Amino acid sequence: SDTAKITGEKKIAQPAFDPSYCGAGSRRWLGYHTGTSEAHLAYSDNGWSTKMEVDGDATTQGIQPLDDTAKFVSVDCRNKAVVASWGDWPTKADASAHLDETRELGVIASCDGGSSFQKLEPAPNEGSQGPAGVAVSGDGGKLGVAWKAPNLLRFAVSK
């Protein structure tokens, strides 16, 4: 058979949906959302024996999700650069009613391997944005974000 088996499966997040994954050096990154639509970004330096979560709000106690009403976390990394995006759905009812104007785009980036993150605003204060795909390119770690907007796609690249 031309089909190869993938071995080494580990259960690392549950319940979790719509995963996005990348690796740089020994660090592995996983973006996902939970069944309650909380956006998460996790990483591991030891093959997922332990999982660490990126804190979405360092000003509060405990590890907080990136967004507590979001889905479709996209992550990419290269060298020390990491970028993640997510699309916000304020309520299941709004999503079912296709009230896209309530949807917002969230993006964070790190240039130090995830030691610190900065929030980016490719479409500040605009609704109907997302979901998005992200990419890190080149040795300089330029960050790119492409996302869905009303009737078009938008793209932004860091300087």
C-alpha positions in Angstrom: 0.0 0.0 0.0 1.1 3.6 -0.7 -0.4 4.8 2.6 1.9 5.2 5.6 0.8 5.1 9.2 1.3 8.0 11.5 2.4 6.8 14.9 2.9 8.5 18.3 -0.6 9.9 18.7 -1.2 11.7 22.0 -4.4 13.1 23.5 -3.4 16.7 24.4 -6.6 18.7 24.5 -10.2 17.7 25.1 -12.7 18.7 24.1 -11.0 20.6 21.3 -11.9 21.5 17.8 -10.4 22.9 14.5 -6.7 22.5 15.4 -3.8 24.3 13.8 -0.3 23.2 14.5 3.3 24.2 13.9 6.8 23.6 15.2 10.0 25.6 15.5 13.1 24.0 17.1 11.9 21.8 19.9 8.8 23.8 20.6 5.4 22.7 19.2 2.4 25.0 19.0 -1.3 24.1 18.9 -4.2 26.5 18.3 -7.7 25.2 19.0 -11.1 26.1 20.4 -13.1 24.3 23.1 -16.7 23.2 22.9 -17.7 26.5 24.6 -15.9 28.5 21.9 -12.9 29.6 23.9 -9.8 30.2 21.7 -6.6 28.7 23.1 -2.9 28.6 22.1 -0.8 25.9 23.7 2.8 24.8 23.4 5.1 22.0 24.5 8.8 21.6 24.6 8.8 17.8 25.3 6.6 16.1 22.8 3.3 17.0 24.5 4.2 15.1 27.8 3.3 18.5 29.3 1.2 21.2 27.7 1.5 24.9 28.6 -1.2 27.5 27.7 -0.5 31.0 26.5 -2.3 33.4 28.9 -4.8 35.5 27.1 -5.1 38.0 30.0 -2.0 38.3 32.2 -3.8 40.9 34.4 -6.2 38.3 35.9 -5.6 35.2 38.0 -5.1 31.9 36.3 -4.5 31.1 32.7 -7.2 32.8 30.5 -8.2 31.8 27.0 -7.2 34.1 24.1 -10.9 34.9 23.7 -13.9 33.4 25.5 -16.2 33.7 22.5 -14.0 32.5 19.6 -13.3 29.8 17.1 -10.8 28.8 14.3 -7.4 29.5 15.9 -4.7 29.5 13.3 -1.1 29.4 14.3 2.3 29.5 12.4 5.9 29.7 13.6 9.4 30.0 12.3 12.6 30.3 14.3 11.6 32.6 17.2 8.5 34.1 15.5 5.0 32.9 16.4 1.7 34.3 15.2 -1.9 33.2 16.0 -5.3 34.5 14.9 -8.8 33.6 15.8 -12.3 34.7 14.7 -14.8 35.8 17.3 -18.4 34.6 17.4 -20.1 36.5 20.3 -23.0 34.0 20.5 -24.2 30.8 18.9 -27.5 32.6 18.1 -25.7 35.4 16.2 -23.7 32.8 14.3 -26.9 30.9 13.4 -28.6 34.1 12.4 -25.5 35.0 10.2 -25.0 38.3 12.0 -21.5 38.5 10.7 -21.1 42.2 11.7 -20.6 41.0 15.3 -17.6 38.9 14.3 -14.1 40.4 15.1 -10.6 39.2 14.4 -8.0 38.6 17.1 -4.2 38.3 16.4 -1.2 37.9 18.7 2.5 37.6 17.8 5.7 36.8 19.5 9.3 37.4 18.2 11.0 35.8 21.1 9.7 32.2 20.9 6.6 32.8 22.9 8.2 34.4 26.0 6.0 37.4 25.4 3.2 38.2 23.0 1.8 41.4 21.5 -1.7 41.9 20.4 -2.0 43.1 16.7 -4.9 44.9 15.1 -5.0 44.3 11.4 -8.6 45.5 11.3 -9.2 47.5 14.4 -12.8 48.2 15.5 -14.2 46.5 12.3 -16.9 43.9 12.5 -17.5 41.1 9.9 -13.8 40.0 10.1 -12.5 36.5 10.2 -11.8 33.7 10.2 -8.1 34.1 9.3 -5.0 32.2 8.3 -1.6 33.3 9.4 2.0 32.7 8.2 5.5 33.5 9.3 8.0 33.8 6.4 11.6 34.5 5.8 14.5 34.4 8.3 13.5 37.8 9.5 10.2 36.4 10.7 7.8 38.6 8.9 4.2 37.9 10.1 1.4 37.7 7.6 -2.4 37.6 8.3 -5.0 36.9 5.6 -8.7 37.0 6.6 -12.2 37.0 5.4 -14.0 40.4 5.3 -17.4 41.2 3.7 -17.2 40.2 0.1 -13.4 40.1 -0.1 -10.2 38.8 1.4 -7.8 41.1 3.2 -4.1 40.6 3.9 -1.5 42.4 6.1 2.2 41.9 6.7 4.4 43.1 9.5 7.2 45.5 8.7 
